Amino acid sequence: MELDLCDIERRSDGALLVRVRSSQKNGRRLPDAVFTFRRGDPQYEYWERLSRERSTAGTP
C-alpha cells in the first residue's frame, strides 16, 4: 500500500482513525476504507509510529 494514499487522524478519545482512499478503476470509485485503532489493538503501534513520523515531517 502506498502510504500517501492514507490519512491518519487522532481522535479526542485517543483512537487513531485511518482512512485509505480508494483508487478509480474503469471509471468507478469504491468508497474509502476507514479503520479505527485503540491502544492495545495489534496494529495501533504501527499507525501511531507512522502518525508521529508524518507529523515531524510535516505531512498530514
Stockholm file with secondary structure:
# STOCKHOLM 1.0

chainA/1-60         MELDLCDIERRSDGALLVRVRSSQKNGRRLPDAVFTFRRGDPQYEYWERLSRERSTAGTP
#=GR chainA/1-60 SS CCGGGEEEEECTTSCEEEEECCCEETTEECCCEEEEECTTSTTHHHHHHHHHHHHHHTCC
#=GC SS_cons        CCGGGEEEEECTTSCEEEEECCCEETTEECCCEEEEECTTSTTHHHHHHHHHHHHHHTCC
//
